[in-house]
């Protein structure tokens, strides 16, 4: 699954979250967040954790083909 890195960055900026803080909120590693921000794919579970931490629906983060 590919999270749209730009959508992720916008949501992080709107909530004034750093990579480290988002990782803490989502229960993920900083490296995982950094990988997703650089465009790498992730599992649906990871995408769901990000969405919950950002308080958005996971579909708002997904890359559209």
Steps between C-alpha positions, in 0.01 A plus 500: 500500500634841414430801719514829311804666651373850424164433665683360801726805524201736475314316777812502718545873443134573574535322834851639563646149536861400459599160368599394851170613655294334224696179553422512872129566441470228237708241686744476210873555472647828381665306218162368385358853484811622318472217247136579429583872469763411240244311290544137604200271534354379828249246624133581545553464876769766495286732287212452744725586796610819324141595425392443860792706632408782260127463575408454134354223289770286340360581154608863554864386507508253212666577171260513209613319187 
